[in-house]
Amino acid sequence: MAHCETVLRKAAGLHVDECEAIHVRRRIITARITDSEIAELKQNFEDMLGIRLIQEKKILSAVSTDPDDLGIVERALQCRTILQPREFWRSLPSAKISPKVEKTYDKKLGSISSEGVADLARAMIDSASHHRISRISGSLNLVTEDFEIKNSSGLERSDRATYISGTINTESEFGTNPVSGFGTMACRTSDSFSPSRIGRDAKEMCLDSINPERCEPGTYSVIFEPYAMGEMLAFVFSSNFSLKTYSERRSCFSDRLGMKIAADDFSLVDDPHYPDGVGSKSFDDEGVPTSKLNLIDSGIFSSTYSDSFHAFREGQEPTGNASRMGNPMGRTADPIPVPAPHNLVIKNGQASLEEMVGETKRGLLVGRLWYTYSVNPERGDFSCTARSGIRMIENGKITSPGRPVRIVHNLPLLLQNIDCVGKDSRNILPWSALPSITPSVKVNGIRALPI
């Protein structure tokens, strides 16, 4: 905490109204897999200092890769003449008791060597190998970090964390068309991480996709498996529950707070206390204690999430959702946080995947989505492409693998037509996106078009 304390003393000497200092040390080990072998193994170290100053309600900031850089305070103050005061601003958060969160740091991961990471990557490759699979690619990322934050309101927090995430892509040219498979896993502890499962999932999806048949254009019941659902949570769902987006009327649920927007058995929670969750933490990136937040409670739109800035702008209290998101995981020293959920969790239902398939007359089982994005955010329209792990369902049975399809749909309509929620929850971390914990979800009335 010495670097943060030094910055605060410097800011006080310059008569700055408020000061917040963030110091982050990170070790990142990455194994990149290409052509069925480890093509690159690298280790990076980051040591960053960020500051946010409040002077006459003007918000100033700066960041440095040198934690001993005391000139950072003067550089931030240089901008004060061109910035406008934020009259709604109240103050930086003060110290409050934070809850204890389990499984966010693992000593074994914290001390693992590059060679140890390479061994995990090789296990991913070995478990994905098969004579019908022509290429294996992917990556394995391990992050160890120390995060410190201190401000002039007396707040002082520190946190040590580990993160691990692995991804395998498999490709096969065996059969009528080239097909692919995908496996992934993300968590915080070595006990929860299974490199062999990642490779095995990718292998099985690829092999099960060989000799796909064309999906006729039409309306289907679609069962989105956990990774596909996590992709939609990150790129379609999440922004609609931000107080910033809601108050700016850019959410497709603006003016619907407290109203029914989803099926009765669908609940969506931002849970920062989920054990082993990639986004789990006891305090947010401003130092505000975190808490579970019901976004959709049994179909009812129940709350939005916010950081201090956007909460103050709307005359509200922050929900503990300030984020300084690091890449590929964890936190960084970005001086200005943004509002973001920690772990988007769809509460488990009662049905197994087999039961969901058995109750589907005409449908698709989708393992992975690509190119998922909002087309018209205010309306909730979105587009996505199912390219891997597609299986066609007729009269309660999987009949054959399916070729890629494009889905253009609407989020409010999707939520209203949720037919069933599974009980097969998994930690999901889409590429460069928000973490989630989600089961499979079955939705009726979705139109799919062959590509």
Order of alpha helices (4+ residues) and beta strands (2+ residues): alpha-beta-beta-beta-alpha-alpha-alpha-beta-beta-beta-alpha-beta-alpha-alpha-beta-beta-beta-alpha-beta-beta-beta-alpha-beta-beta-beta-beta-alpha-beta-beta-beta-beta
